[in-house]
C-alpha cells in the first residue's frame, strides 16, 4: 500500500511505493559495470606533478610539497570573488553580478581513491579542510551561505574522476534554503526545541532506520526519504553549523561517513552519489533552531515530471528496508 | 561574467555562466544517437489491439473502438483512489495512506509519434483530454492538487516509449507548490496584480527571450531559466487554472505547444524532456493571484550537489541565446 510521509523539519512530503519497488539486489544488477580507474593519470589536473594545472592552493595538508589534501580555487568557477554584490533591475526582473567563492577540495593524491575506501584519518583530513575553509570563507562579510558538496560519478554531475569535493559560497540565501529555516524557527517558537534535535531523537527511538549509532552522531535512512538509500548523518548534540565541530567529533564523523559510504559502495556496487553538508547561514551559527547535517543521495532513481512539478518524490524503496540492507552489507 | 537572476514569481535564484557554456550545436553533437521507433509494437500495452493490457478507459476520443486519445487508470499507480485520507502519527512523524488518483493519457495510436510531430488537431485532442480529466478529478472533494506531466525519454524518467502523459492528483499540497503561491499572494497584496501577468508582460516587453508570441499565449525561455533551453508557455489572460481554458484557446495552445516542442525536436535532435502543467489548487480556480502555465525542461544538464543543496541552478546557456537559437530552428 502506498504511503505519504512528511519530513518533520521541512514539511516536505514523499510517496513510498515499496510494492512497486525493486529489491536492493535489483539496483545492483541493473547498474552498468564501472571500469576501474588507474592510480595515476598523466593528464589529470588533480594528480600529483600536475599541480601547475590548477590555481594556487589556498590550503594544503600536511604541506604544499607533499600534500595529502589540497584546496584550490575552482578554475572553471561558476562564481567569481572579484565582482560586486549589488543587485540591479533588468526591467522589473532582479539580477546581480555573479559574486561568490568556488573552491575544489582535492581529497587524495591517488586518482583511484574514494572516501569509501580511504582510512578514517584520510577522511578526517578532508573534513578538516572543509571546516577550515568554511571558517575562513565565513569571515567574508559579503558571503551568507556556504555549501559543501561532493559529486561522485557522471550521474551525479561530475566529469572529473579524481576524488574531489567542492565548496560554493554565495551572497544569496535562496528560498530552497530559507524556507526550511523558517519552518524550523516556527517549530522552535511553538515547541521550544530544535526540530532537528527532535527528529534525530525520534529516529533513534524508532531505531529501524538507523545505520550507525555512534556516541555523537547518528546515520540513518530518514523516515521521509526522497529516494532509494538516501542517508543522513546528524550530530546528536545541537550545533547549527559544521564550523562548530571539534577535533574529537571530526574524527568520529569521519568514521561514520566513511562507513556509510563504504556500505553504499559494497552494497550497491559503487553507485554515483551526491553528498551535501548543510549548515546555518553565516551569522546564525549559534542559533537554537538550526542544526547542521550531511545528506548522501545515491543517484539511483530519475526524478521525472511529477517530482519536478509537485516536489513530492516517489520512492520505491522503503527506508526501513534500505537501512536493514545497508546494516547487513559486508564491508571488505 | 557570471550572473545571478531571480524568478520574479517564486523568488528562486539561478546562476547563468554562459562563458563556461557550450554553443547549442555542442548539445546536439554530444547526444547519443536515438534509434528510430517502430510504428507499432506487438508487446506495447499502449498500442492498438493491446487495449486489454491496460485498465478500463476513463476517457476516449473519438470513441472507445476507434480511439485517437485514450485515458486509463495507471496500472502501476503510485497512489490509489480507494484509500482513506486520514493522517496519522508514527511516533512524532506524520504519515498518510497513499490516497490519490493516477492516470495515463495515451496520446496517439502510433507507437512512434510524439507531440512535436503531431498535427495541431492531434495535440488539441490530447490537451482536451487533460482538461476533461482535470475537471472531473477536481470534483473529488478529497483531491487538492492535480499535476499533469509528460516524461519524454529515459533521462526524463520514462521507460515506456509509446507517446503518453500522466496525471497524478493528490490530497496533499506540498511546500514546493504552496510556497510560490504564498509569494504570489504577497505580491498581489502589495502590488495589486498577479505577479505572473506582470512577468509575462515584462518578457513580452523585453522581447529577446520570446520564442512564440501568439494572440493569447507567449512561449519563452524565462529570464531566470534553471537549465539550458527551459521553455515556458503562459496564457496572456489571467486564468488561475488550466481547466478554465476555452475551446478556441485550447487550439491555439496546441499550436504553440506543438511548435515549441518541434523547435526543440529539430534544433536539439529530439532531446529527452519533461513538461508540466501547473494550475491553482482545487477551489482556487478563480483566484486573482495565481496563474496556470506550462514548463518544458529538456534533460540536457545534470543537477549536482550544489543544485540539490542550495536550490540554485547553474545554467550554462543564457535564455537569450537559447530563445534566439530556437526561433531560428527550421521545422521540417
HADDOCK unambig.tbl for C-alpha pairs under 7 A between the chains (distance, minus, plus):
assign (segid A and resid 1 and name CA) (segid B and resid 98 and name CA) 6.93 0.50 0.50
assign (segid A and resid 2 and name CA) (segid B and resid 78 and name CA) 6.49 0.50 0.50
assign (segid A and resid 2 and name CA) (segid B and resid 79 and name CA) 6.09 0.50 0.50
assign (segid A and resid 2 and name CA) (segid B and resid 97 and name CA) 6.41 0.50 0.50
assign (segid A and resid 2 and name CA) (segid B and resid 98 and name CA) 4.47 0.50 0.50
assign (segid A and resid 3 and name CA) (segid B and resid 96 and name CA) 5.82 0.50 0.50
assign (segid A and resid 3 and name CA) (segid B and resid 97 and name CA) 4.60 0.50 0.50
assign (segid A and resid 3 and name CA) (segid B and resid 98 and name CA) 4.18 0.50 0.50
assign (segid A and resid 4 and name CA) (segid B and resid 95 and name CA) 5.52 0.50 0.50
assign (segid A and resid 4 and name CA) (segid B and resid 96 and name CA) 4.92 0.50 0.50
assign (segid A and resid 4 and name CA) (segid B and resid 97 and name CA) 5.97 0.50 0.50
assign (segid A and resid 4 and name CA) (segid B and resid 98 and name CA) 5.49 0.50 0.50
assign (segid A and resid 5 and name CA) (segid B and resid 94 and name CA) 6.05 0.50 0.50
assign (segid A and resid 5 and name CA) (segid B and resid 95 and name CA) 4.45 0.50 0.50
assign (segid A and resid 5 and name CA) (segid B and resid 96 and name CA) 6.48 0.50 0.50
assign (segid A and resid 6 and name CA) (segid B and resid 93 and name CA) 6.91 0.50 0.50
assign (segid A and resid 6 and name CA) (segid B and resid 94 and name CA) 5.44 0.50 0.50
assign (segid A and resid 6 and name CA) (segid B and resid 95 and name CA) 6.23 0.50 0.50
assign (segid A and resid 8 and name CA) (segid B and resid 93 and name CA) 6.10 0.50 0.50
assign (segid A and resid 11 and name CA) (segid B and resid 175 and name CA) 6.84 0.50 0.50
assign (segid A and resid 12 and name CA) (segid B and resid 174 and name CA) 6.04 0.50 0.50
assign (segid A and resid 12 and name CA) (segid B and resid 175 and name CA) 6.03 0.50 0.50
assign (segid A and resid 13 and name CA) (segid B and resid 174 and name CA) 6.30 0.50 0.50
assign (segid A and resid 17 and name CA) (segid B and resid 78 and name CA) 6.08 0.50 0.50
assign (segid A and resid 78 and name CA) (segid B and resid 2 and name CA) 6.50 0.50 0.50
assign (segid A and resid 78 and name CA) (segid B and resid 17 and name CA) 6.08 0.50 0.50
assign (segid A and resid 79 and name CA) (segid B and resid 2 and name CA) 6.09 0.50 0.50
assign (segid A and resid 92 and name CA) (segid B and resid 202 and name CA) 6.97 0.50 0.50
assign (segid A and resid 93 and name CA) (segid B and resid 6 and name CA) 6.91 0.50 0.50
assign (segid A and resid 93 and name CA) (segid B and resid 8 and name CA) 6.10 0.50 0.50
assign (segid A and resid 94 and name CA) (segid B and resid 5 and name CA) 6.05 0.50 0.50
assign (segid A and resid 94 and name CA) (segid B and resid 6 and name CA) 5.44 0.50 0.50
assign (segid A and resid 95 and name CA) (segid B and resid 4 and name CA) 5.51 0.50 0.50
assign (segid A and resid 95 and name CA) (segid B and resid 5 and name CA) 4.44 0.50 0.50
assign (segid A and resid 95 and name CA) (segid B and resid 6 and name CA) 6.22 0.50 0.50
assign (segid A and resid 96 and name CA) (segid B and resid 3 and name CA) 5.81 0.50 0.50
assign (segid A and resid 96 and name CA) (segid B and resid 4 and name CA) 4.91 0.50 0.50
assign (segid A and resid 96 and name CA) (segid B and resid 5 and name CA) 6.47 0.50 0.50
assign (segid A and resid 97 and name CA) (segid B and resid 2 and name CA) 6.41 0.50 0.50
assign (segid A and resid 97 and name CA) (segid B and resid 3 and name CA) 4.59 0.50 0.50
assign (segid A and resid 97 and name CA) (segid B and resid 4 and name CA) 5.95 0.50 0.50
assign (segid A and resid 98 and name CA) (segid B and resid 1 and name CA) 6.94 0.50 0.50
assign (segid A and resid 98 and name CA) (segid B and resid 2 and name CA) 4.48 0.50 0.50
assign (segid A and resid 98 and name CA) (segid B and resid 3 and name CA) 4.18 0.50 0.50
assign (segid A and resid 98 and name CA) (segid B and resid 4 and name CA) 5.48 0.50 0.50
assign (segid A and resid 147 and name CA) (segid B and resid 306 and name CA) 6.84 0.50 0.50
assign (segid A and resid 147 and name CA) (segid B and resid 309 and name CA) 6.83 0.50 0.50
assign (segid A and resid 149 and name CA) (segid B and resid 305 and name CA) 5.37 0.50 0.50
assign (segid A and resid 149 and name CA) (segid B and resid 306 and name CA) 6.43 0.50 0.50
assign (segid A and resid 150 and name CA) (segid B and resid 305 and name CA) 6.17 0.50 0.50
assign (segid A and resid 151 and name CA) (segid B and resid 304 and name CA) 6.36 0.50 0.50
assign (segid A and resid 151 and name CA) (segid B and resid 305 and name CA) 5.91 0.50 0.50
assign (segid A and resid 156 and name CA) (segid B and resid 304 and name CA) 5.52 0.50 0.50
assign (segid A and resid 157 and name CA) (segid B and resid 302 and name CA) 5.30 0.50 0.50
assign (segid A and resid 157 and name CA) (segid B and resid 303 and name CA) 6.31 0.50 0.50
assign (segid A and resid 157 and name CA) (segid B and resid 304 and name CA) 4.90 0.50 0.50
assign (segid A and resid 174 and name CA) (segid B and resid 12 and name CA) 6.03 0.50 0.50
assign (segid A and resid 174 and name CA) (segid B and resid 13 and name CA) 6.31 0.50 0.50
assign (segid A and resid 174 and name CA) (segid B and resid 310 and name CA) 6.95 0.50 0.50
assign (segid A and resid 174 and name CA) (segid B and resid 311 and name CA) 6.93 0.50 0.50
assign (segid A and resid 174 and name CA) (segid B and resid 312 and name CA) 6.90 0.50 0.50
assign (segid A and resid 175 and name CA) (segid B and resid 11 and name CA) 6.84 0.50 0.50
assign (segid A and resid 175 and name CA) (segid B and resid 12 and name CA) 6.03 0.50 0.50
assign (segid A and resid 176 and name CA) (segid B and resid 310 and name CA) 6.32 0.50 0.50
assign (segid A and resid 176 and name CA) (segid B and resid 311 and name CA) 5.20 0.50 0.50
assign (segid A and resid 177 and name CA) (segid B and resid 310 and name CA) 6.03 0.50 0.50
assign (segid A and resid 202 and name CA) (segid B and resid 92 and name CA) 6.97 0.50 0.50
assign (segid A and resid 274 and name CA) (segid B and resid 304 and name CA) 6.80 0.50 0.50
assign (segid A and resid 274 and name CA) (segid B and resid 305 and name CA) 5.29 0.50 0.50
assign (segid A and resid 275 and name CA) (segid B and resid 305 and name CA) 6.36 0.50 0.50
assign (segid A and resid 276 and name CA) (segid B and resid 305 and name CA) 6.20 0.50 0.50
assign (segid A and resid 276 and name CA) (segid B and resid 309 and name CA) 6.06 0.50 0.50
assign (segid A and resid 302 and name CA) (segid B and resid 157 and name CA) 5.29 0.50 0.50
assign (segid A and resid 303 and name CA) (segid B and resid 157 and name CA) 6.31 0.50 0.50
assign (segid A and resid 304 and name CA) (segid B and resid 151 and name CA) 6.36 0.50 0.50
assign (segid A and resid 304 and name CA) (segid B and resid 156 and name CA) 5.50 0.50 0.50
assign (segid A and resid 304 and name CA) (segid B and resid 157 and name CA) 4.90 0.50 0.50
assign (segid A and resid 304 and name CA) (segid B and resid 274 and name CA) 6.80 0.50 0.50
assign (segid A and resid 305 and name CA) (segid B and resid 149 and name CA) 5.35 0.50 0.50
assign (segid A and resid 305 and name CA) (segid B and resid 150 and name CA) 6.16 0.50 0.50
assign (segid A and resid 305 and name CA) (segid B and resid 151 and name CA) 5.90 0.50 0.50
assign (segid A and resid 305 and name CA) (segid B and resid 274 and name CA) 5.29 0.50 0.50
assign (segid A and resid 305 and name CA) (segid B and resid 275 and name CA) 6.36 0.50 0.50
assign (segid A and resid 305 and name CA) (segid B and resid 276 and name CA) 6.19 0.50 0.50
assign (segid A and resid 306 and name CA) (segid B and resid 147 and name CA) 6.85 0.50 0.50
assign (segid A and resid 306 and name CA) (segid B and resid 149 and name CA) 6.43 0.50 0.50
assign (segid A and resid 309 and name CA) (segid B and resid 147 and name CA) 6.83 0.50 0.50
assign (segid A and resid 309 and name CA) (segid B and resid 276 and name CA) 6.06 0.50 0.50
assign (segid A and resid 310 and name CA) (segid B and resid 174 and name CA) 6.97 0.50 0.50
assign (segid A and resid 310 and name CA) (segid B and resid 176 and name CA) 6.33 0.50 0.50
assign (segid A and resid 310 and name CA) (segid B and resid 177 and name CA) 6.04 0.50 0.50
assign (segid A and resid 311 and name CA) (segid B and resid 174 and name CA) 6.92 0.50 0.50
assign (segid A and resid 311 and name CA) (segid B and resid 176 and name CA) 5.21 0.50 0.50
assign (segid A and resid 312 and name CA) (segid B and resid 174 and name CA) 6.91 0.50 0.50
